[in-house]
Amino acid sequence: MKTREDRKRLSRGAAALMALVAVVLVGCNQQGWPEPNYGPIEFGAASIVASQTRAVVDQETIDGGGVNVYVHATKDNARLYPITQSAIGEQIVQNMSNAKWLPKTSSNVRQWVAASQYSFNGFAYLPTDATGSGGGLTIGSYGKEITVSQPSTYQPEKMIDYLYSHTFSTPGAARPLVVLDMEHALPLVEIHIVKHESIEAAYLENLTISNFFRSAKMNVTTPANYGSGGHNVWKIELSGTNDTSYTIAGTHPQTGEASGRKAMANRGEESESVMKMTVIPQQLDAKTLLTVSYWVNERYSAESDDNYVWHEASFQLNQYTPFIWESGHRIVYTLEVDTGIHLTGTIVPWVEVDYVEGTVLPNV
């Protein structure tokens, strides 16, 4: 038969057991089982910077920084990032000790949950400030929608470049490094003016590309899945009118001296006569013109005096391939001066010549 002391001891033991159960249940999942510590969700990302001469987001420098790189994520189809619902996305920055990236606000770091399913997208943009250029960028729908205007005049350092990643999906139990594999939303157009090696010397006076759109609203209708080999699909609504013109200018080779004049190099050599710009995706029409004026030394012999002769030519760009500027393409037009002038156009993957069509973040 239990004495009063026995009952007191049992009561104290039961209370202690209940307290222990309560402690164990703290942090359990809905099934009542404790969740293991699966560690923080980390991102692989390379620093994204722009060269002032290129004005395009690339991986030229892979050394930290990470401004203007954001993440949108869901956990079991509910918003995980950004933590603040009204933010454009969760900004991530590089941890210099291990080269991995985490939310800039340390309290916003989240842990993997094994039983959950996750989906991630990232986006990045440059420049940080397009003030005074007539251009601008507004980001909505956590990076899936942008309203973009390029500068009203040729200002390479103010041109906007925007990248949106493929969708990275994973179960929490896998605990992967989240890879943000990004694509350029805008095309890069380059115009190179070169001379044939038979020409002694030639100099650019003016190069103008005219009558194209510089503004649009764009949204990702179908993001590609990471590792699928596909591409993001964008819906583009052009705005404004196709009356934008960009010009670069040189001077007369004899009166302008070296400062400001743009010498033509032979094909394949580095040249001063280059225009590079990020543009709005669009189909060109008969109004879109490429006009060039230039000087060629047409002296009779090496012993005779210089004889610079002025020339001008104009091209309807919709008559040349490619006549559509597509998202993510690097489009190179080459004007070659010999006894006349000839135009060719090609599409080159951005991975060549320091440009990347699919910027893979991470590089760790």
Secondary structure as UniProt FT lines:
FT   HELIX           4..25
FT   TURN            26..27
FT   TURN            30..31
FT   STRAND          43..44
FT   STRAND          49..50
FT   TURN            52..54
FT   STRAND          57..58
FT   TURN            67..68
FT   STRAND          69..75
FT   TURN            76..77
FT   STRAND          78..81
FT   TURN            85..86
FT   STRAND          90..94
FT   TURN            96..98
FT   STRAND          100..103
FT   HELIX           106..108
FT   TURN            114..115
FT   STRAND          117..126
FT   TURN            131..134
FT   STRAND          136..140
FT   HELIX           141..143
FT   STRAND          145..149
FT   HELIX           156..158
FT   STRAND          161..165
FT   STRAND          167..171
FT   HELIX           172..174
FT   STRAND          178..184
FT   STRAND          188..195
FT   TURN            197..198
FT   STRAND          202..212
FT   STRAND          215..222
FT   TURN            226..227
FT   STRAND          233..239
FT   STRAND          244..249
FT   TURN            253..255
FT   TURN            259..260
FT   STRAND          262..263
FT   STRAND          265..266
FT   TURN            267..268
FT   STRAND          274..278
FT   STRAND          282..283
FT   TURN            286..287
FT   STRAND          289..297
FT   TURN            302..303
FT   STRAND          308..316
FT   HELIX           317..319
FT   STRAND          324..325
FT   TURN            327..328
FT   STRAND          330..337
FT   STRAND          341..348
FT   TURN            350..351
FT   TURN            353..354
FT   STRAND          358..361
//
